Each structure stands twice: as structure tokens, then as C-alpha cells.
Amino acid sequence: MEIYPVGLEKTDSRCLRITWSDGQILDIPFGKLRGACPCATCKEKKKGEAARPKSSLSILSAAEAVPLDIAQMRPVGNYAYNVAFSDGHSSGLFTIELLRGLGEATVTVASDSANSVPEMRSNT
């Protein structure tokens, strides 16, 4: 059985809540999602951070100094989502499998959804 998102929303606790076709509802904290960005730029940045001395501090841009948010999220075919973050980053493609793996269980509901790719909505 193919599992896919049927609902996307932002929570007041700064998480992306995904309702899945199998009834699972999983939350992904915005910071965890941003930290898992699979784009080439982020992969290179992570390699550089691993080589940096633990005692050094990062200099944040103005956009990085404010609380992280998801500005936009759009489907890419039926296999991924492109996420635009409030810090200006928007080049990562988050596959359905990656999103499922990043999620933290909240509650389970019955599955009665259509075969569509949902758009994100905000609780706020």
C-alpha cells in the first residue's frame, strides 16, 4: 500500500503536522525539518560544520535570528515537497519517505481520504 500525505498544517507549537493516508498523524518541528534539508548547499554546510572546532560560534544572518517558520510548501510531482523557510532557504526537495521518517507520532485517525496531494494550511 502506497502511503502519502492527505493533510498538511502548521501547528502553534512550530511543527509541520502531516496527516497520512494510513491514518497516522506525525509532527515535524520546523528546526528539525530545516536541519534535515537534503539540498547540496546544506550537505556542504554540514560537512563544513563538522570540521569546525566545537568551541567556535556561528554568525547568524538577520533571517536566522528570528524564529524559524515555513513560508510555503508545494508538491513536486507525487514524490516530494519543496519547502520555503522564513530564513530564505527554499532549494530542498523533501521526499515523501524523508518526511515520513522525520515525523514524530501524535495521534492516529481513521483513513478515508482521496488520492490527492494536499496543499499546506496554517492554524494561525
C-alpha positions, 0 to 999 in steps of 0.5 A, a space after each residue: 500500500 502506497 502511503 502519502 500525505 492527505 493533510 498538511 498544517 502548521 501547528 502553534 507549537 512550530 511543527 509541520 503536522 502531516 496527516 497520512 493516508 494510513 491514518 497516522 498523524 506525525 509532527 515535524 518541528 520546523 528546526 528539525 525539518 530545516 536541519 534535515 534539508 537534503 539540498 547540496 548547499 546544506 550537505 556542504 554546510 554540514 560537512 563544513 560544520 563538522 570540521 569546525 572546532 566545537 568551541 567556535 560560534 556561528 554568525 547568524 544572518 538577520 533571517 536566522 535570528 528570528 524564529 524559524 517558520 515555513 513560508 510555503 510548501 508545494 508538491 513536486 510531482 507525487 514524490 516530494 515537497 519543496 519547502 520555503 523557510 522564513 530564513 530564505 532557504 527554499 532549494 530542498 526537495 523533501 521526499 515523501 519517505 524523508 518526511 515520513 521518517 522525520 515525523 514524530 507520532 501524535 495521534 492516529 485517525 481513521 483513513 478515508 481520504 482521496 488520492 490527492 496531494 494536499 496543499 499546506 494550511 496554517 492554524 494561525 
